[in-house]
Structure formats: C-alpha cells, structure tokens
C-alpha cells in the first residue's frame, strides 16, 4: 500500500463497496497521481478530505457524472492540497466554466502564481433550419464569451482564447478553448471553417500531438503534415462518404498501426468500411461510435466475410461504446467482432434489453468474452428492476453488481 504512486478509479460501483479502495486513499502516502472517473458528487467531499494528508500528490484528475451543487467548496478543497501541481476537472452542465469574473476572482485570490490556464467548454444546440436561426448562431454566440476574456487580466498573463463552431446536420456545436497555453496534445483538421477560430493548421510542431480530429475529407486530403506520435483519431460527422483510398490518405497523416483509440462521429460509413478501416489499426483498444455505421446486407454474410474473420482474429479492442440505438442483430455483430471485449457501453431499447443481457451472459459463460462490465445508456429504474429479475430468474450470473447512476445503468461481474 505504501508503494502505490498512481491510482485510477473508473468504475462507479467501486465507491459503493463495503471496503472501497477510495476509503483507504489517505493511507497511500506515496501517491503522486490520482484519477477519479465516473464519480458521483456525493462521494467527492469525503475523498477530497482524505487527500489533504497526502504529501506527494501532484496530479489530480476528476470526471463527474452529475452536477456538483457547491462548486466553490470543491475548489477550496482542491486548493488546500499541499503539493498539487496539475489538476484537470471535467464537470457536467456547469455554465460557470465560461464566467470570466469568477475565474479572475478565483485565480487572483487562491492561485496567483498559476502559469498555465487551459480550458475547453463545449455546447451543443438543436438546429432550427432557418436563415434567422443561422444568423443568431453565427453572430450572437461567438461574441459573448470571447469579448469577456480579452481584459488586461488575461492579456498580461499571455492567456488567449478562441471559439470554433460548426453545424453538422441537426446540431450547432460551439467549442470555447484556450489557444496554445503549452504544446497541445489534440489537433483539429478543419478544412473550410466558418470562422477564424480553428486551431493553427500551419503549426509544424506536431510531435506533441496525441489525438487527431478530422472534421471532413477535404481537410484530410489537403493536409501536408504528419503526426508521428498520434495514438487517437476522431472522424467527425461532417465527413462525407469515404473513398477507396481513405486508408492510404489517412496513413499519410498518422501512423495507423500505432493508434489505440478510434472515435467515429460520422454516419456516412458502412459497417463493411469500418471493418476494413479497423484491419489497418490492429492495436485499437478503445472504439467509440458517436454516430452509427450503416449495416448493409445480411448479417450472416457479413459475419462470414474474410475481412470480418480477419478483424475478429487480429483486433485487441477491450472497450467499446455505442451511443446510437442499434438492433439486437447489429449489437450482436459488433460484439462478435471483439473477442477481447471487457467494457461495453450501449444504447439499447427496452425490447432488446433482455436479448442483449442473455447474449453477453452466454458469451461470458462460454469463455468467448473476457467481460466484466456493461453500461446501458438512457435507462430508468424500471430497466434496473427488469435486469435484476432477469438475472435472478434465469440464473444468468452469480456474482454481480447492478447500479443506476443518473440515467446510466451499470452491470458489473
């Protein structure tokens, strides 16, 4: 216990255990780095109080799953940590992120020697397809936040900000972010942008980039630089129908075999094209579908195809997230392509819920799935009761934990 220097908690059910590791954090006297992922606000105060006794804790990262009512109390507890040098907070539905006055007061009063201030705040609005709405979006949203962050307080410290916005399909997305407070590890290829606020596409210092975000095919084709150390890739919803040379063009920008994380936001790809793309990325361990691929053709034919068999044998995917709602057969196909799957997040329907649970339980008992956790999005208390009754009545699992956190239902075994 005294040798632990780095500790990460990513399962929300850990906090409920009778003997939870989080109850013993104060005994990790050599702890330097702590990451609390998927944590509920009710556990925050207790854990932060324990951290005060850790003399070597220099890095703290927190991702919450719900709103924190007293955000000022959270900040005060963090500022009391004696050795903290790095802190990353990802909070839900907190508009104070873009309140310049609160930041100025906070920094001046508690952290006047702060060297790096790095912020990213994203808002998504439903689109109303009219010229009036477009005008309001393009004119009113960008000017409000940027102007507030251009006072002498920010300029004297060399902290500057930009705002990027686009309109993919049915949403307006606005991202407010600080520009180059240090070498960024995320780089966005924008192509044509409605505003000047895209990341600097002519920056040659690309060795620090770990995550490349491609917004459209034109941005990818017209780009002439290479990201030698990239390990994550996001393909945006603006991306049009893929071309035959997609993998070749992509390989000229990033090392495909080096990638460990792929995020698909485009709905233009078919499942066959996703399979072909993943065959060029054998080291992907995290796959996220924010938009769903198109399933063309019969499922059994896709499953028997040479490419599907190749992908099933070579891929090392352990974490998969499926945000869009799929049919049971489509979920089945995706799960079958990932033999090393351990963590799955799905957005199923109430009609397919029992089928999905039975499928995962069967694959687990047949030792064809190294499975330990499932998260069902947009669930309710009724869903939790239904899953519990199903598991008990059919004796699908022996040792398991079931918990509803907000609208997410977690099943862990």
N, C-alpha and C positions, 0 to 999 in steps of 0.2 A: 504493500500500500504506500509506503514511504518512497518508493521508486517511481511512482506514476508521475509523469511530467506533462502528458497530454490526455485529455478525456473528452469524449464526444457522446452525447445522448441524442438519438434521432427517433426513437420510438416513444410516442406519447403515453404508452401504457406503463413505461418504466417508472414514471412518477407515482403510480398507484400501488406499487408493490409494497408488501409489509416491510421488507428490508430493501429499500431502494438505494441504489448507488448514490443518488443525489443527497441522501441523508448522511452520507459519510464524506462528502466533499471536503469538509473542514479538516479531515484527517490526512488529506493528500498534500502534505506540507511542501512537497517539491513540485507541485502542479504549476505549469507555466502557461498552458493553453487550454481553454475550455470552450466547447461549442455546445449550446443548448438549442436543439432543433425541435420544431413541433411542440413547443411548450405552451401550456395554458397559463394565463396571467395569475391564477390563484396560487401557483407554485413559485412565482417569481420572487416575492419578498423573502420567503424562507430561505431560498437558495442564495440570494444576494447577501443576506446577513451572514451566511457561513463563509462567504468569500473574503470578508474583511480580514480573517485570520490567516490568509494565505500570503506569505511574504514575497513569493516569486511569481505570482500570477501577472503576466504581462499582456496576455491576449485573451479577449472575451468576445464571443460571437453569439448573438441571440436571435432566433427566428420564432416569433409568436404565432399562434393560430387564432387568437381572438384579440379584442381590443383591451388595452390597459387603461383603466379608469383614471388612475392617478399617475400620469406620466412624469410629473415633476419629482415625485417620490422615487421613482425608478432612476431618474438621472442623478439625484442626490446620493443614492446608494452606490451607483457606479463611480461617481467622482470621489467617494471615500475609499475606494480600493487603493492601497498604498503603492503598488508597483505597476499599475496598468499603463501600458504604452499604446495599445491598439484596441479599439472597440468597434464592432460592427453590429448595428441594430437593424432588424427588418421587422417593422411593426405594421399591423393591419389597420386600414381605414383611419389613418392619423393625418388629418389635414395640417397639423402644426408643423409638419415637415417643411412646408414652404412658407412659414411665417418668419420673415426676416427679423422682426423685432425680438421675438422670443430667442432666436439663435444669437443675436447680438448681445442680449442681456445674459444669456447662459454662458457664452464664451468669455465675456468681459468679467463676469463675477466669479466663475469657477475654474476656467481653463484658459487664462490669459496668454499662456505660453504655447498654445496649440499651434503646430506647424502645418498640419495637413487637414483640410476640411473637404471631404469627398462625399457628395450627396447624389442620389438618383431617386426621383419621385415620378411614378408613372400613374396616369389617369386614363381610363377608357370610358368613352361616352357612346351611347347608341346613336347611330346616324339617322338623320331625317333627310331624305334625299330631296332637297330644295335649294335653290340658289340663296335663299335667306339664311338657311342654316349654315351653308358653306361660308358665307360672309362672316357670320358671327363666330364660327370656329376659327377661321383664319385670322381674324382681326382682334377679337377681344381676349381670347385665351392666352396667346403668347405674350402680350404686352403687360399683363398684370404682374406676373411673378418676376420676370426679368428685370423690370424697372426698379423693383424693390430691393434687388440685390446688387445695385450699382452705386451705393453710397460710398463715402470715403472709408467707412469701416471695412468694407470688403476689398476695395481697390488698394488701400495701403498694405494689406496683407497679401496681395497678389492672388486673391481668390476670385475667379471669374466663372461665369455660368452661361449656359446656352439652353435652348429648347428645341426639340425636334418633334415634328408632328406629321402624321400621315393618316390617310383614310382608306384602310383596307376593308373593302366590302361594307359591312354593316356597323362598323365602329369607327370612332375617331380616337386615335391614340396620341397622347401628349406625354413626352418624357422631358422632365426638367433635370439637368445634371450639371455638375461642376466640370470644368474643362481642364484636363491635364494637371491636376494637383501634383502628380508624380507620374511615372510611366504607367500607363493604363494596361490592364490585362484583358480588356474587352475592346474589340474594334468592329465598327459597323460599316459595311459597304452599302452605301445608299443609292448609288446611281443618280438619277434625277430626283431632286428634293424640292419641295415647295418653299423651303426656307433655307437660309444660310447656315442653319444650326446643326448640320451633320458633323460628325467627327472629321477631323482633318484627314482627307484621303491621300494627301501628299506627304504624310509623315513617314520618313524612312526608318525610324527607329522601331522596328516591328518585332524584335526578339523577345520583348516582354509580353507580347500578346499571347494569351492562352485560349481565349474564346472569340471566334469569328462569327459575326452575324451578317448574313447576306440577305438583303431585302428584296432583290429582284434579279432576274437573269442578266439584264443589261449591266448591272453593277459588277457582276461576276466576270462577264466576258470582257469588259473594258478595263479590268483591273490588271496592273502590270507588276505588282509586288508579291512577295512570298512570306508566309508566316511560318517560320521553321519550327517554332515551339508550340503551335496551337494544339490543344487537346480536346476542344469542344467546338461544335458547329451548330448554328441555328439557321434554318432556312425559312424565310418569312412567308406570310400569307400573300404578299404581293407577287410571289414567284409564279410565273406563268408555266404553261405546260413544258415539261422537261424535254430536252433534245437528246438525240442519240449519243452525242459527245459530252453529256453532262459530267460524267465521272472524270473524263480526260481534262476538261476545262477546270473542274474543281481541284483536280490533282496538281494543277499548275499554281494554285494559290496556297493550299495547305497539304501537309503530309497525311494522306488518308489512313494509312496503317497505324498512325500514331494517335488517332482520335479515340477518346474513351467515352465521349458523351455526344449524342445527337438529338437535337430538338427540331421536330417537324411542325411548322406553323402553316405550311401550305397544304391546301386541299386539292391541288392540281395533280398530285402524283397518284398513280395506281399502286395497288399493293405489289404487283409484279415489279414495278420500278423501284419501290422501296427495298424489295428483296435483292435486286441487282445492286443497288447502291450499298447496302449493308455487306454484301460479299466483298466489296473493296475496303471495308472497315472492320476487320476481324477482331479488333481489340475494344470495340464499343462495349461498355458495361452498363451504361445508362441510356435508355431510349425513351423519349417523351413525345407523344403525339398530342399537340395542342389543336391540330386540325386532323381530320381523319382521311386516310387514303381511300381511293375508290376501289372497291372489290369487284373486279370484272371477271366473268367466267365462273365455272363451277368450282366449289371449294375443294372437292376431292381431286380435281385435275391440278389445281394449284399446288396442293399438298404433295402430289406425286411427281411434280416437275423436278428437273435436275437442279435448278437454281435453289429451290426450296430445300431440297435434301442437302445441298452443299451448305447453305446458310445454317441449317439445323446442326450440322456437324462442326462447323468452324466458329460460330459466334459464341461469345462469352458474356452475353447480356445477363445481368443479375437484377437490375432494377428497371421496371417498365411502367410508364404512366400513360393511360389512355383517357384523355379528357372528354372526347366526344362519345356519344352513345352509339354502341355497335350492337348488331345482332349477336346472339349466342354463338352461331357458327363462325362469325368473324373474330370474336374474342377467342374462341377455341383455336382458330388458325394461328393467331398471333402468339398465344401461349405455347402451342406446339412447336413453334419455330425457335423457342428459347428454352433449351434443356437445362440451363443453369440458373433459371429464374429463382430469386429469393424474395423479392419485394414487388408487389403488384398494386397499382392504383387504377381503378376502373370506374366508369360512369355507366352503370348498367341500368336496366329497367326492372320494375317490380316483378314483371312476368318472367324475366330471365334470371332473377336473383337466385332461385333455388338451383337452377341448372348450373350456374357459374360455381356455386359453392360445392355442388356434387362433383363437378369436373375437377376442381382443384384438390378436393379431398381424395378422389380416386387416384389422381396422378401422384399425390404425396405418398399414399399407402403402397403404390406400385413402385415407389422409389425412382420414378421418372422425373420428379420435380424436387429440387432442393429448396423447398418452400418454407417460409416462416412467417410472412405477414401479408395481409390483404387490407387495402383501404378502399371503401366504397363511397364515392362522392355523392352529394345531394341526397343523403339518407335521412330517415326520420326515426323516431322511437319505435314506430310500428315495424320498420325494417329490422331494427335490432332484435325485437321480440321474435319476429319471424325467423331470423337466422338462428337464434338460440334454440327455438323449438325444433327447427330442422335438424340441427346438430345433435340434440339430445334424443329425438325420436328415432333417428336413423343411425345413431352412434357413429357419426362421421369422424369425430375427433375425440381424443381422450383428454389431453391437457391443452387447454386453450384459454385465451383472454379475449373478451369482447367489450368494446367501449365506444360510445358515441361522443365525439368531440365536435361540438358545433353541429355542422351538417355532414360530418365525415364519420363513417362507421369503420372502426379498426378491428380486425380479427388477427390474432397473433397465436401461432402454435409452434 
